[in-house]
Amino acid sequence: MTQQASAASRAAAATHRPSSTWTGWGQWLALITMTVDHLARYAVPDSWGLGWADSSIGRIAFPLFAAMVAWHGLFNTRNPLRYARRILVIGLVAQLPYMLMPRSADGLILNICFTLSLGLTGGAWLQALGGRLERGTLGPPRLIAEAGLAVAAWATAGLWVEYSHLGLLMIPLYMIAMRALHEGGEALAERLVATAMALPVLAVAGLMNSSDMAKSFTVATCLAILLLAAGAHRLIPRVPLGMPRRLWLGWYPGHFAAIALWLWLAGGLG
């Protein structure tokens, strides 16, 4: 009977799980916009006048990557921490070619995979917090200690990772909003609460950018993702050509290596 109940529970969870077909389109869009951003920022001469791409198309990539990580971490994986470790491995591989990119800021900056991995770790901790409190396995002293450690880790890591402290907040806030929007009922009060849970994502997305154009593209991307969580995911068809797994895993470090090689050949590296 226990096994049957467990199987029934898993089947119910699978039925309630939202469709993830949109992420197939999201993968292609994220890689394309990221590559355009990095080519315009690092590889193309300023005389070409492509700075607008960094402030527009390029601002789609990070909120889209963060949204897909949050979505999979929330709905599609049984072990978000293992998922976070896989992202971290990609970041470690990509860090050397990433460090070869010309940038004005001095000091060590860890690439976006570190931001995503740490953000998912924090989001997973927050998602598990409610269940632990309900089961009585987390007393006040332990809760205070864990919360203090989480804030300290966020404050420290934000000094080193790409997109800084605000970037680290994106995935935890996405996960809170996605769960609220997906599980919210039809009653007006429930929809208002779910909408309120989505507002911090949009606020952080706006604060992450300085120009009005960049703010617009980032906030619009986040808003589209939140609409998907609220039910629009059912309307998205499956992508005709799925992203090959090796391409998805290797593109981030690979495209940095290719840009670094191009800059070296062109005499613009270092």
N, C-alpha and C positions, 0 to 999 in steps of 0.2 A: 504493500500500500504506500509506503514511503517513497519508493522509486516511482510509482505511478503518479503520486502527487507532485514529485519533483519534475517529472516529465511534463505534466500538465502546466506547472508553473512556468517552465521554460517556453512551452508553446504559447502561453498567454503573453509572455514578455515579447516573444518574436512577433506576435500579431500586433501588439501595441507599438512596436518599434517603427519609427518613421522610415519612409523610403529614402535610400541614399543614392538614387540614380543621379541626382544633381552633382554629386562629387565627381562623377566621370567628366562632366563638362568643366567643373571647377579645376580639375587637375590641368587640363590644357590651357585654360585661361590664366591660371596662376603662373605656369611656366612661361607662357608667352609674355605676359605683362612684366614679370620679374626680369626676363632677359632683355626686353626693351628698356626697362629702367636702368639696368646695369650697363648696357651698351651705351646709352645716352650719357650716363654718369662717368664711365671710366674709359671707354674705348673711342668714342667719337670726339673729334676736335670741337672746341667751343665755337669755332667759326661756322660750323654747320647749323647752328641755331636750333638745336634739338633739346634745349633745356626744358621746354614745355612738356616733353614726354615724361620727364622725371616727376613733374608736379601734377600730372594728370593720369596717364595710363599706368605709370609706375606706382601710383598710390593705391591701386587695386590689389596688388600682389600680397602684401603682408596681412591685411584683414581677411583675405580669402584663404591664405595658408592657415592662419590662426583659426578660422571658422571650420575648416575641414578637420584639423587636429581636434578641436573641441567636439565636433559632431561625432567623429569616430571614437574619441575617448569616452563620450557620454553614451552613445547608442550601439556601437559596433564592436567593442572589445571587452573581454572579461577582465583584462589586466591592463589598465591604463598606464601603470608604472613601467611595465615591460615595453609598451608602445613608446613611452617617453625615452626609455633607454635606446631604442632603435633610432629615434630621431637624433639623440645625442651622438651616436656613432657616426651618423652622416655629418654632423657638425664637426666632429673631431677630424674626419677625413678632409673636410672642406676648409678647415681653419688656415692651413698654410697658404693655399692659393688665395684665400680671402684676404690674408694679411699683405699680399703682394699688390692689392689694388691701391691706386693712388688716392689718398684722402688728406684733407687738411688737418684733421684732428690727430693729435699726438697720443701715444700710449696704446695699450692693448685693448682692442674691442673684440668681443666674441661674436661670432656670426649669428644669424637669425635662428639657426637650429637650436642653439643654446637657449634663446628666448622662448622658443616653442616648447622645448623639452621641460624647462623649469616652469613655464606657465601651465603645462598639462599636469605636472606634479602637484602644483598648488591647487589646480582645479579638482584633481582627484581627491586630494585631502579634504577640500570643502564639501564635495559631494558625499564623502563617507562620514562626515562629521555628524549629520543629522541622525543617521542610523545608529551610530555609536552612542549618541546622547539618549536616544529612545531605548536602547537596550541596557542602559545604565553602565556601560563599560568605560565611560569617560567621566571621571569625577572632576569637580572644579579645579583642584590643583593641577591635574594633568592637562585640562583644557587651557588654563592660563599659561602653562609652560609651553605647550605646543603652539598656541597663538603667538606668544612672544617670540618663539624660535622662527615661526613663519614670517613675522614682520621683519625680524632681523635679517633673515635670508633674503627677503625681497629688497630691503634697503641696501644690502651689500651687493647682491647680484645686479641690481639696476645700474650700478656704477660701471659695470663691465660689459653688459650685453647690448646688442643692437636694439634700438628702439627703447632702451633704458627702462625706467620704472613703469611707465605707462604701457609699454609693450608687454611687460610681464603680467599686467592685469587683464589683458584682452581675453585670453583663453578662460580663466576662471569666471569672468563676467559673462562671456559667451555661454559657458556651460549652465550658469544660473538662469540666464535668459532663455536659452533653448529648452531647458526642462520646463520652465514655467509656461512658455508659449505652447509647447507640445502637449503638456498634461492639463492645461487649464480647461475648465469646463465652458459651457455656453452661457452661463449666467453673467450678467453685466459686471458684478463685483469681481468675479474670477478673471474675466478678461481685462479689467482695469488693473488688477494686481499683476497679471502677466505682463501687461504693457509697462507698468512701473518697473518691473524687473529688467526690461529691455533698455530703459533709458540710460543707465550707466554705461552700457556698451557704446552708445552713440556719443555720449559726452566725452568718453576717453578717446574715441576715434577723432573727434574734433580737436581735442587738446594736443594730439600727437603731431599735428601739422601746424605750420605757420601761415602759409598763404591760403587765400580763400579758395583757390582752385584745388589745392591739395586736400583741404578740409572737405570740399564738396564730394570729391571722388571717393575718399575714404569713408565718409559717413554714408554715402549712397550704397557703397558695397556692403557695409554692415547692415543697413536697412533691408537690402535685398535678402541677405542671409536670415535675418530675423523673420521676414515674411515667409521664407521657406519653412522655418521651424514652426510657424503658426499654422501651417497647413498647406502652403503652396508647393511643398515637396511632392505632393501627389500628382501635380500637373506636369512634372518634368519627365520627358521620355529618356530612355537609355541612350547614351552616346553611341553613335554608329561605330566609331573606332576607339576602343578603350586604350588607355595609356599603358604601354608595355611596362611591366614592373621594373625591369632593369633601367629603362629610361627614366622613370619616376625617381628611383633611388640614386641614380648616378648623375642626373643633370645638374644638380646644385653644385657639387664639387667640380664636375667636369666643365661647366661653362666658365667658372672662375679660372680654372687652369687654362682654358682656351684663350680667355681674355688676357691673362698674364703672359702667355706665349706671344700673343699678338703685340702687346705692349713692348715686350723684350725685343722682338724682331723690328718693331718700329722705332726703337730707341727711347721709349717713353716710360720704362719701368725703373723705379728706384732713383 
